Amino acid sequence: MASVPISEGFERRLCVAPMMAWTDRHCRYLHRLAAPRALLFTEMITANALQHGPAERLLRYDPSEHPIAIQLGGSDPALLADAARQAADAGYDEINLNVGCPSPRVSKGRFGACLMQEPELVRDCVAAMHAAVSLPITIKCRLGVDDADSDDLLDRFIEITRAGGCDVYYIHARKALLKGLSPAQNRSVPPLQYGRAYRLRERFPDLCFIINGGIETNEQVREHLTRQDGVMVGRAAYHNPLRLAGMHALIFGGEPADSHALLSGYRAHIERELAAGTRLADMTRHALGLFAGSPGARRWRRLMSDAARLRANDIGLIDEALEMIEPMAA
Ligand SMILES: Cc1cc2nc3c(=O)[nH]c(=O)nc-3n(C[C@H](O)[C@H](O)[C@H](O)COP(=O)(O)O)c2cc1C
């Protein structure tokens, strides 16, 4: 397992992937309950938005979310350095640069996956952030883009960007196709090539590689961790937080949290947030998978789809669900 020394005081053996519109601070609160030692990621936040938008709101998180990495999008070294400073001041534990998003809007802004074709620019971005803050600056990328996806080009990307001061790479183990596929298709159509990610780990033994893409079961986690420094899980964690809890127990030991513990912990967050004016639906939507695969799954989803009660911010919904779980657990 990991031979790269861990100096930051947190581990990356289990990471929850950055997911736009999904891994907001409410979702991360829930994931933290399921996985107390996982490294959590924000959604991608553009350097531009931090410069010109509601920075305080964008940077907000709960202290329980530590360790937490902020994922930045951008390709202007000076702007990214400013964003990194803001993130460091806000107390984030790591700054991650998005070099994997294939969306046309993102490519048009010259960031995301298209940057794999500009390793020198990525190096300069990393170096600028590295000079601005003392946090680890890491990269999340693909195996390649379009036809530029050979092992040689990938090695070159790592060689060049590490010179900027990156020594941790999260590898979404498939290439991105920048034309013709939607972002969702780009997460399933190009085939996963775990072997190529494993090869990187052998080729650059002094760097840290976290593998991402299609990881759904404890068996897969166990297998990857014999070849990589950590796993990053996205959709499986979101759609089924209990599965995330199971992975956490596999890696860090202890009993996995059950749905009752998760829901009652999340209820406390919901109650506080409702009092502060957050809409109930903005929080319950992240918990729809809490009973995935169990007999209560359908009732739970039906309860959580009651538009009128959601609109009324009626926390009684959660209490009914908690009552529903008791007989299931008996
Ligand atoms: C709804 C959604 C939004 C995503 N947004 C981001 C993002 O903001 N930044 C990023 O690097 N990857 C993003 N991704 C990709 C994931 O981080 C991850 O690489 C991908 O889903 C593959 O992992 P998985 O098979 O475990 O889900 C997103 C994925 C999903 C499903």
The ligand as a MOL file (V3000), in Angstrom:
LIG
                    3D

  0  0  0     0  0            999 V3000
M  V30 BEGIN CTAB
M  V30 COUNTS 31 33 0 0 0
M  V30 BEGIN ATOM
M  V30 1 C -22.9790 14.8000 -11.1080 0
M  V30 2 C -21.4730 14.7270 -11.2690 0
M  V30 3 C -20.7290 15.8990 -11.2230 0
M  V30 4 C -19.3360 15.8590 -11.3520 0
M  V30 5 N -18.6230 17.0210 -11.1870 0
M  V30 6 C -17.2510 16.9730 -11.1610 0
M  V30 7 C -16.4710 18.1080 -10.8100 0
M  V30 8 O -16.9830 19.1770 -10.4680 0
M  V30 9 N -15.1190 17.9820 -10.8460 0
M  V30 10 C -14.5060 16.7990 -11.1870 0
M  V30 11 O -13.2670 16.7250 -11.1950 0
M  V30 12 N -15.2210 15.7150 -11.5040 0
M  V30 13 C -16.5670 15.7590 -11.4670 0
M  V30 14 N -17.2930 14.6290 -11.7070 0
M  V30 15 C -16.5880 13.3650 -11.9850 0
M  V30 16 C -16.3410 12.6010 -10.6830 0
M  V30 17 O -15.5090 13.3350 -9.8050 0
M  V30 18 C -15.6910 11.2380 -10.9870 0
M  V30 19 O -14.4390 11.4630 -11.5950 0
M  V30 20 C -16.5400 10.3700 -11.9080 0
M  V30 21 O -17.9000 10.3650 -11.5210 0
M  V30 22 C -16.0070 8.9200 -11.9210 0
M  V30 23 O -16.0460 8.3480 -10.6320 0
M  V30 24 P -17.2430 7.3590 -10.1710 0
M  V30 25 O -17.3560 6.2840 -11.2210 0
M  V30 26 O -16.8130 6.8160 -8.8350 0
M  V30 27 O -18.5090 8.1740 -10.1060 0
M  V30 28 C -18.6750 14.6320 -11.5800 0
M  V30 29 C -19.4310 13.4560 -11.6290 0
M  V30 30 C -20.8210 13.4920 -11.4630 0
M  V30 31 C -21.6090 12.2050 -11.4950 0
M  V30 END ATOM
M  V30 BEGIN BOND
M  V30 1 1 1 2
M  V30 2 1 2 3
M  V30 3 2 2 30
M  V30 4 2 3 4
M  V30 5 1 4 5
M  V30 6 1 4 28
M  V30 7 2 5 6
M  V30 8 1 6 7
M  V30 9 1 6 13
M  V30 10 2 7 8
M  V30 11 1 7 9
M  V30 12 1 9 10
M  V30 13 2 10 11
M  V30 14 1 10 12
M  V30 15 2 12 13
M  V30 16 1 13 14
M  V30 17 1 14 15
M  V30 18 1 14 28
M  V30 19 1 15 16
M  V30 20 1 16 17
M  V30 21 1 16 18
M  V30 22 1 18 19
M  V30 23 1 18 20
M  V30 24 1 20 21
M  V30 25 1 20 22
M  V30 26 1 22 23
M  V30 27 1 23 24
M  V30 28 2 24 25
M  V30 29 1 24 26
M  V30 30 1 24 27
M  V30 31 2 28 29
M  V30 32 1 29 30
M  V30 33 1 30 31
M  V30 END BOND
M  V30 END CTAB
M  END
